[in-house]
Amino acid sequence: MSQPRRFWIRSFGCQMNVHDSEKLENLLHHAGYEAAADADAADLLIINTCSIRGKAEHKLYSDLGTLRAWRSASRGRVIGVGGCVAQQQGHRILERFEQVDFVFGTHNLRRVPALADAALSGRRAARIDASASLDRFDLPERHPAFASATPGRAYLTVMEGCDMFCSFCIVPTTRGREISRPAAGILDEARRLAEGGVHEVTLLGQTVNAYGRHDVRRGTARGKGTMPFAELLAHLDAIPGLERIRYTSPHPIFFDDELVRAHRELPSLCPHVHLPLQSGSDRILTAMRRRYTASEYRAIVAALRTARPDLAITSDVIVAFPGETEADFQATLAVVEDVSLVDSFSFKYSPRPGTRAAERAGRVPEPEAQARLERVQALQARLRFAGHRARLGDVTEILVEGPSRRGGRQLRGRDPQHRLVNLADGAGLRPGDLARVRIVEATPHSLIGEALGSGASQAPRGGSHDGVKTGPGPADEMRRAEPSRGQPMGVTG
């Protein structure tokens, strides 16, 4: 009997890409593949790409160059390229890299097992056709062999695509137009996840809080099976065993009174919002086609903190957008400080082909762009450390992820504000547990806590929120980097 073929997936980019890779892994298990221990043990290697910045795209091309030797080292090896770069480049990747066997776009995950099988017969193909069909959400349940990298936590897609067309962003091209998933499918998946021991879900969408907006506006929500985003959150909050709900990435213009109220009233809705700023200059925000002003951004933050005083705000910031002056940059620094961002993902503007901003004059010289990036990151480091010090003595709850990078017997986990907490002694705890801890030390990048008691926590949902837990207690990530130093926290540009 022949051995099952084995796969290895390399994923770059946002949470949506990470979740797409999880979907691919599940699909391949259902098709009879097994997960390999590493790339050298694999027969099928898939690279799931990101095109938010030029650097990510260049890394793909560099990797493909080195993978020529990997493919030729063993007979029957196959390479597939997917994600946003694949959606843009399609057949050009096949033409440029003979070692690539197939290319698939963001709407074609379900075709991957068939494309991989065809490649074994020498049939190279690119499937990058876009689709407005809801079939993209109709995927098989988790295969028994699927092993989550984040026990107790899961991503849950509620919508895909974007209709905003910010001048710097390629997402509407690579992900297509907005399409909201029917609520019944979302709630069914959430219930299955909770029944399987997951007690934190992160709702994903390019503009996640725009969920259902077109159907609501047209009066067709009932027929399409969607609803306003805040109403969806309330239905999710009622699911027994679901302890925490997060969502990313929202757009500032889709915050309404109902969503703000949800942060006050829903026990499981975490006190953390990743709210992309991009710039603090109204002039630059207009050029970016962001559709809000700096004062409106500040007002949203104020409303959220009034509703939930312990709420942490993180963000995305672009520096050196074409035409950005020192005064524009100073306006960005002012907003970052005024709203006391606890963390942010900041990067230099990267021109993306096909976007309006790529044609703008006034490119900021590279040395100045780098200097501005370092200045905003230095400010963020100061704010982050101050925010961590303010948490000393707090009693909170963490979802245990695994061993801490600090070594020894330490474990790490995330609290409701999405802060990384390291435990000096995690005896009796394991990945996926919820544990009550007291914050005893603050570092520039994380918090240090001591466990209160042992075993899984039975604390109320949402940590320090006043809500009352409904339903049974928890059963007994994104692989996400620290946002100032790694991948974007959000799923848009």
C-alpha positions as CSV (number, residue, x, y, z in Angstrom):
1,M,0.0,0.0,0.0
2,S,1.5,3.3,-1.1
3,Q,2.2,6.0,1.5
4,P,-0.2,9.1,1.5
5,R,1.3,12.2,-0.1
6,R,2.4,14.8,2.4
7,F,2.0,18.6,2.2
8,W,3.7,21.7,3.7
9,I,2.2,25.2,3.6
10,R,4.1,28.4,3.9
11,S,1.9,31.4,4.7
12,F,2.7,35.1,4.5
13,G,0.5,38.1,5.3
14,C,-2.6,38.9,7.3
15,Q,-4.9,36.7,9.4
16,M,-7.1,36.1,6.3
17,N,-4.1,34.4,4.7
18,V,-3.3,32.4,7.8
19,H,-7.0,31.2,7.9
20,D,-6.9,30.5,4.1
21,S,-3.9,28.2,4.8
22,E,-5.9,26.5,7.6
23,K,-8.7,25.9,5.1
24,L,-6.2,24.5,2.6
25,E,-4.8,22.2,5.2
26,N,-8.2,20.9,6.0
27,L,-9.1,20.4,2.4
28,L,-5.9,18.5,1.8
29,H,-6.6,16.2,4.7
30,H,-10.1,15.5,3.3
31,A,-8.4,14.7,0.0
32,G,-6.2,12.0,1.6
33,Y,-3.0,14.0,2.2
34,E,-1.0,14.1,5.4
35,A,0.8,17.0,7.0
36,A,4.6,16.8,6.7
37,A,6.9,17.6,9.6
38,D,8.8,20.1,7.4
39,A,9.3,21.1,3.8
40,D,12.0,18.5,3.2
41,A,9.5,15.7,4.2
42,A,6.8,17.1,1.9
43,D,5.7,16.0,-1.6
44,L,3.5,19.1,-2.1
45,L,4.7,22.6,-1.1
46,I,2.2,25.4,-1.2
47,I,3.2,29.1,-0.8
48,N,0.3,31.3,0.2
49,T,1.3,34.8,-0.7
50,C,0.6,38.4,0.3
51,S,0.8,41.5,-1.9
52,I,0.0,44.3,0.6
53,R,3.6,45.4,0.3
54,G,6.2,45.0,-2.4
55,K,8.6,43.4,0.1
56,A,6.3,40.4,0.5
57,E,6.0,39.9,-3.2
58,H,9.8,40.1,-3.7
59,K,10.2,37.5,-1.0
60,L,8.0,35.1,-2.9
61,Y,10.1,35.4,-6.0
62,S,13.3,34.9,-4.0
63,D,11.8,31.8,-2.4
64,L,10.7,30.4,-5.7
65,G,14.3,30.7,-7.0
66,T,15.7,28.6,-4.2
67,L,12.9,26.0,-4.4
68,R,14.0,24.9,-7.8
69,A,16.5,22.6,-6.0
70,W,13.8,21.4,-3.6
71,R,11.6,20.3,-6.4
72,S,14.3,18.5,-8.4
73,A,15.7,16.7,-5.3
74,S,12.9,14.1,-5.2
75,R,10.7,12.7,-8.0
76,G,7.0,13.6,-7.8
77,R,7.4,16.9,-5.9
78,V,4.9,19.6,-6.7
79,I,4.8,23.4,-6.0
80,G,1.7,25.5,-5.9
81,V,1.4,29.2,-5.4
82,G,-1.7,30.9,-4.1
83,G,-3.0,34.0,-2.4
84,C,-3.0,37.6,-3.4
85,V,0.2,37.6,-5.6
86,A,-1.2,34.6,-7.4
87,Q,-4.5,36.4,-8.0
88,Q,-2.6,39.3,-9.6
89,Q,0.0,37.5,-11.5
90,G,-1.6,34.2,-12.5
91,H,-0.1,32.7,-15.6
92,R,2.9,35.0,-15.5
93,I,4.1,33.0,-12.5
94,L,3.9,29.8,-14.5
95,E,5.7,31.5,-17.4
96,R,8.5,32.9,-15.2
97,F,9.1,30.0,-12.9
98,E,9.1,26.6,-14.6
99,Q,9.4,24.9,-11.1
100,V,5.9,26.1,-10.2
101,D,3.2,23.5,-11.1
102,F,0.0,25.4,-10.4
103,V,-1.3,28.8,-9.4
104,F,-4.6,29.4,-7.6
105,G,-6.3,32.7,-6.7
106,T,-8.1,33.7,-3.5
107,H,-11.5,32.4,-4.7
108,N,-10.2,29.0,-5.7
109,L,-9.1,27.2,-2.5
110,R,-11.4,24.3,-3.2
111,R,-9.6,23.5,-6.4
112,V,-6.2,22.9,-4.9
113,P,-6.4,19.1,-4.3
114,A,-7.5,18.6,-8.0
115,L,-4.8,21.0,-9.2
116,A,-2.2,19.2,-7.2
117,D,-3.3,15.8,-8.6
118,A,-3.2,17.2,-12.1
119,A,0.3,18.4,-11.6
120,L,1.4,14.8,-11.0
121,S,0.4,14.1,-14.6
122,G,2.3,17.1,-15.9
123,R,-0.6,19.4,-16.3
124,R,0.3,22.9,-15.2
125,A,-2.6,25.3,-14.6
126,A,-3.6,28.7,-13.2
127,R,-7.0,29.1,-11.7
128,I,-7.5,32.8,-10.8
129,D,-11.1,33.3,-11.9
130,A,-13.0,35.6,-9.5
131,S,-16.4,34.6,-8.2
132,A,-19.3,36.2,-6.3
133,S,-20.7,32.9,-5.3
134,L,-21.3,32.0,-1.7
135,D,-19.8,28.6,-2.5
136,R,-16.4,29.8,-1.3
137,F,-17.8,29.6,2.3
138,D,-19.1,26.1,1.9
139,L,-16.1,24.1,3.1
140,P,-16.0,20.7,4.9
141,E,-15.9,20.5,8.7
142,R,-12.6,20.1,10.4
143,H,-11.0,16.8,9.5
144,P,-10.0,14.6,12.5
145,A,-6.4,14.9,11.4
146,F,-6.5,18.7,11.3
147,A,-4.3,19.9,14.2
148,S,-4.9,23.6,15.1
149,A,-1.7,25.6,15.8
150,T,-3.8,27.7,18.3
151,P,-5.7,25.3,20.7
152,G,-8.8,27.0,22.1
153,R,-8.8,29.7,19.4
154,A,-10.0,29.8,15.8
155,Y,-10.6,32.2,13.0
156,L,-14.1,32.5,11.5
157,T,-14.7,34.2,8.1
158,V,-17.8,36.3,8.0
159,M,-17.2,38.3,4.8
160,E,-14.6,38.7,2.0
161,G,-13.7,41.4,-0.4
162,C,-13.7,45.2,-0.1
163,D,-15.6,48.0,-1.9
164,M,-13.6,50.9,-0.3
165,F,-10.8,51.2,-3.0
166,C,-8.4,53.1,-0.8
167,S,-5.8,54.7,-3.1
168,F,-2.9,52.7,-1.7
169,C,-4.5,49.3,-1.4
170,I,-4.7,46.4,-3.8
171,V,-7.2,44.3,-1.8
172,P,-10.3,45.0,-4.0
173,T,-8.3,43.6,-6.9
174,T,-6.9,40.5,-5.2
175,R,-9.9,39.7,-3.0
176,G,-12.8,41.1,-5.0
177,R,-15.9,43.0,-4.1
178,E,-17.6,42.7,-0.7
179,I,-19.6,39.5,-0.1
180,S,-21.2,38.7,3.3
181,R,-21.6,35.1,4.4
182,P,-25.1,34.1,5.5
183,A,-25.4,34.3,9.3
184,A,-26.7,30.8,9.6
185,G,-23.4,29.3,8.3
186,I,-21.4,31.6,10.6
187,L,-23.4,30.6,13.7
188,D,-23.3,26.9,12.8
189,E,-19.6,27.0,12.5
190,A,-19.2,28.9,15.7
191,R,-21.3,26.4,17.6
192,R,-19.2,23.5,16.2
193,L,-16.0,25.2,17.2
194,A,-17.3,25.8,20.7
195,E,-18.5,22.2,21.0
196,G,-15.0,21.2,20.0
197,G,-13.3,23.1,22.7
198,V,-12.7,26.4,21.0
199,H,-13.6,29.3,23.3
200,E,-12.1,32.3,21.4
201,V,-13.0,33.2,17.8
202,T,-11.7,36.0,15.7
203,L,-14.2,37.2,13.0
204,L,-12.4,37.9,9.8
205,G,-13.3,40.3,6.9
206,Q,-11.4,42.9,4.8
207,T,-13.8,45.5,6.3
208,V,-15.4,43.2,8.9
209,N,-17.8,45.6,10.5
210,A,-19.3,46.3,7.1
211,Y,-20.8,42.8,7.3
212,G,-24.3,42.7,5.8
213,R,-24.4,46.4,5.0
214,H,-25.4,46.2,1.4
215,D,-28.2,43.8,2.2
216,V,-29.4,45.9,5.1
217,R,-29.4,49.1,3.0
218,R,-31.3,47.4,0.1
219,G,-33.8,45.8,2.5
220,T,-32.7,42.3,1.4
221,A,-31.0,41.1,4.5
222,R,-33.7,38.6,5.5
223,G,-33.7,37.1,2.0
224,K,-29.9,36.9,1.9
225,G,-29.6,35.6,5.5
226,T,-27.4,38.5,6.7
227,M,-28.0,41.2,9.4
228,P,-26.2,44.2,10.8
229,F,-22.8,43.4,12.3
230,A,-23.7,44.3,15.9
231,E,-26.7,41.9,15.7
232,L,-24.4,39.1,14.4
233,L,-22.2,39.7,17.4
234,A,-25.1,39.4,19.8
235,H,-26.1,36.0,18.3
236,L,-22.5,34.8,18.7
237,D,-22.4,36.0,22.2
238,A,-25.3,33.8,23.1
239,I,-23.5,30.6,22.1
240,P,-22.7,28.4,25.2
241,G,-18.9,27.8,25.7
242,L,-17.8,30.7,23.4
243,E,-15.9,32.8,25.9
244,R,-14.3,35.4,23.7
245,I,-15.1,37.2,20.4
246,R,-12.7,39.4,18.5
247,Y,-13.0,40.9,15.0
248,T,-10.5,42.3,12.5
249,S,-10.1,44.5,10.6
250,P,-12.9,47.1,11.0
251,H,-13.1,50.3,9.0
252,P,-13.7,53.5,11.0
253,I,-16.6,54.6,8.9
254,F,-18.6,51.5,9.8
255,F,-18.7,52.1,13.5
256,D,-22.3,52.9,14.6
257,D,-24.1,53.3,17.9
258,E,-25.1,49.7,17.9
259,L,-21.5,48.4,17.5
260,V,-20.3,50.7,20.2
261,R,-23.1,49.6,22.5
262,A,-22.2,46.0,21.8
263,H,-18.8,46.6,23.4
264,R,-20.6,47.7,26.6
265,E,-23.3,45.0,26.7
266,L,-21.9,41.7,25.2
267,P,-19.9,39.8,27.9
268,S,-17.8,37.8,25.4
269,L,-16.8,40.7,23.1
270,C,-13.1,41.4,24.0
271,P,-12.0,44.9,25.2
272,H,-9.7,45.3,22.2
273,V,-10.3,46.9,18.8
274,H,-7.7,47.0,16.0
275,L,-8.7,50.3,14.4
276,P,-6.6,51.2,11.3
277,L,-5.6,54.9,11.3
278,Q,-3.1,55.0,8.4
279,S,-2.5,58.7,8.8
280,G,-3.4,61.5,11.2
281,S,-3.4,64.2,8.5
282,D,-6.8,65.0,7.0
283,R,-5.0,66.0,3.8
284,I,-3.3,62.6,3.5
285,L,-6.4,60.7,4.6
286,T,-8.3,62.4,1.7
287,A,-5.5,61.4,-0.7
288,M,-5.7,57.9,0.6
289,R,-9.5,57.9,0.1
290,R,-10.1,56.8,3.7
291,R,-13.4,58.7,4.1
292,Y,-12.9,59.9,7.7
293,T,-11.0,62.7,9.4
294,A,-8.6,62.6,12.3
295,S,-11.2,64.2,14.6
296,E,-13.7,61.5,13.6
297,Y,-11.2,58.8,14.3
298,R,-10.6,60.4,17.8
299,A,-14.4,60.5,18.4
300,I,-14.8,56.8,17.6
301,V,-12.0,55.9,20.1
302,A,-13.6,58.2,22.7
303,A,-17.0,56.5,22.2
304,L,-15.5,53.0,22.5
305,R,-13.7,53.9,25.7
306,T,-16.8,55.4,27.2
307,A,-18.6,52.2,26.5
308,R,-15.7,50.0,27.7
309,P,-13.1,51.9,29.8
310,D,-10.6,49.1,29.8
311,L,-10.6,48.8,26.0
312,A,-7.2,48.7,24.2
313,I,-6.8,50.2,20.8
314,T,-4.2,49.0,18.3
315,S,-3.8,50.3,14.8
316,D,-2.1,50.4,11.4
317,V,0.0,53.4,10.4
318,I,1.5,54.2,7.0
319,V,4.3,56.8,6.8
320,A,5.8,58.5,3.8
321,F,2.7,58.4,1.7
322,P,3.3,60.3,-1.6
323,G,3.1,64.0,-0.8
324,E,3.4,63.6,3.0
325,T,5.1,66.6,4.6
326,E,6.7,66.9,8.0
327,A,3.5,68.7,9.1
328,D,1.4,65.7,7.9
329,F,3.7,63.3,9.7
330,Q,3.5,65.4,12.9
331,A,-0.3,65.1,12.7
332,T,0.0,61.4,12.6
333,L,2.3,61.4,15.7
334,A,-0.3,63.6,17.4
335,V,-3.2,61.1,16.9
336,V,-1.1,58.1,17.9
337,E,-0.3,59.8,21.2
338,D,-3.7,61.4,21.7
339,V,-5.5,58.1,21.5
340,S,-2.8,56.2,23.4
341,L,-2.4,53.3,21.0
342,V,-1.2,50.3,23.0
343,D,0.3,48.9,19.8
344,S,0.5,49.4,16.1
345,F,1.8,47.9,12.9
346,S,3.6,50.7,11.1
347,F,5.3,50.6,7.8
348,K,6.7,52.8,5.0
349,Y,4.3,53.3,2.0
350,S,4.9,50.7,-0.7
351,P,3.5,51.5,-4.2
352,R,1.3,48.7,-5.5
353,P,0.8,48.4,-9.3
354,G,-2.7,49.3,-10.3
355,T,-3.5,51.5,-7.4
356,R,-4.1,55.3,-7.7
357,A,-1.4,56.2,-5.2
358,A,1.2,54.5,-7.3
359,E,0.8,57.3,-9.8
360,R,1.0,60.1,-7.3
361,A,3.9,62.5,-7.4
362,G,5.8,63.6,-4.3
363,R,7.5,60.4,-3.3
364,V,9.2,60.9,0.1
365,P,13.0,60.1,-0.2
366,E,13.9,56.8,1.3
367,P,16.2,58.2,4.1
368,E,13.4,60.5,5.3
369,A,10.8,57.7,5.0
370,Q,13.0,55.4,7.1
371,A,13.5,58.2,9.7
372,R,9.8,58.8,10.0
373,L,9.2,55.1,10.4
374,E,11.7,54.9,13.2
375,R,10.2,58.0,14.9
376,V,6.6,56.6,14.9
377,Q,7.9,53.2,16.2
378,A,9.9,54.9,19.0
379,L,6.7,56.8,20.0
380,Q,4.7,53.5,19.9
381,A,7.4,51.7,22.0
382,R,7.0,54.5,24.7
383,L,3.2,54.3,24.6
384,R,3.2,50.5,24.7
385,F,5.6,50.3,27.7
386,A,3.5,53.0,29.5
387,G,0.4,51.0,28.9
388,H,2.0,47.9,30.2
389,R,3.2,49.6,33.4
390,A,-0.4,50.9,34.0
391,R,-1.5,47.2,34.1
392,L,0.6,46.3,37.1
393,G,-1.5,44.7,39.8
394,D,-4.4,43.9,37.4
395,V,-6.1,40.5,37.7
396,T,-7.0,39.3,34.2
397,E,-7.5,36.1,32.2
398,I,-5.2,34.6,29.6
399,L,-5.8,32.0,26.9
400,V,-2.7,29.9,27.2
401,E,-0.8,29.5,23.9
402,G,2.2,27.4,24.8
403,P,5.8,27.8,26.0
404,S,7.1,31.3,26.4
405,R,10.0,32.5,24.3
406,R,11.6,33.5,27.6
407,G,12.4,29.8,28.2
408,G,12.3,27.7,31.3
409,R,9.0,26.6,32.6
410,Q,7.3,29.8,31.5
411,L,4.1,29.8,29.4
412,R,2.6,32.5,27.3
413,G,-0.9,33.6,26.6
414,R,-3.1,36.5,25.5
415,D,-5.4,38.5,27.8
416,P,-8.7,40.0,26.6
417,Q,-6.9,43.2,25.5
418,H,-4.7,41.0,23.3
419,R,-1.6,41.7,25.4
420,L,1.0,39.0,25.5
421,V,1.4,37.7,29.1
422,N,4.2,35.4,30.2
423,L,3.7,33.2,33.3
424,A,6.7,32.4,35.4
425,D,5.2,29.1,36.4
426,G,2.5,27.5,34.4
427,A,2.2,24.2,36.3
428,G,-1.1,22.5,35.7
429,L,-1.9,24.6,32.6
430,R,-1.8,23.6,29.0
431,P,-2.4,25.3,25.6
432,G,-6.1,26.2,25.2
433,D,-6.8,26.7,28.9
434,L,-8.1,30.0,30.2
435,A,-6.3,31.0,33.4
436,R,-6.7,33.8,35.9
437,V,-3.5,35.7,36.5
438,R,-2.2,38.8,38.3
439,I,0.1,41.1,36.4
440,V,3.3,41.5,38.5
441,E,5.8,43.0,36.0
442,A,5.8,45.0,32.8
443,T,8.3,44.8,30.0
444,P,8.5,46.8,26.8
445,H,6.9,44.1,24.7
446,S,4.9,41.9,27.2
447,L,3.4,41.5,30.6
448,I,4.6,39.1,33.3
449,G,1.9,37.4,35.4
450,E,1.5,34.9,38.2
451,A,-1.2,32.3,38.0
452,L,-4.0,32.4,40.6
453,G,-4.9,28.9,41.4
454,S,-4.4,26.0,39.0
455,G,-6.1,24.5,36.0
456,A,-8.5,26.0,33.5
457,S,-10.2,29.2,34.6
458,Q,-13.9,29.6,35.3
459,A,-13.8,33.4,35.2
460,P,-16.6,35.4,33.6
461,R,-16.4,35.9,29.9
462,G,-14.4,38.9,28.6
463,G,-12.0,39.1,31.6
464,S,-12.8,42.2,33.7
465,H,-16.1,43.0,32.0
466,D,-19.2,43.0,34.2
467,G,-21.1,40.6,32.0
468,V,-22.4,37.4,33.4
469,K,-21.3,34.1,31.8
470,T,-24.1,32.1,30.1
471,G,-23.7,28.4,29.4
472,P,-21.1,26.0,30.5
473,G,-17.4,26.9,31.3
474,P,-14.6,26.3,28.8
475,A,-13.6,22.8,27.9
476,D,-10.6,21.4,29.4
477,E,-3.0,31.7,17.2
478,M,-2.6,33.7,14.3
479,R,0.4,32.8,14.4
480,R,0.6,36.5,14.9
481,A,3.7,38.4,15.4
482,E,4.0,41.4,17.7
483,P,2.4,44.1,15.5
484,S,5.1,46.7,15.6
485,R,7.7,44.2,14.4
486,G,5.9,41.6,12.3
487,Q,2.9,40.9,10.1
488,P,-0.1,43.2,10.0
489,M,-2.7,42.7,12.7
490,G,-5.5,43.6,10.3
491,V,-6.6,42.1,7.1
492,T,-6.7,45.2,4.9
493,G,-4.1,47.6,3.7
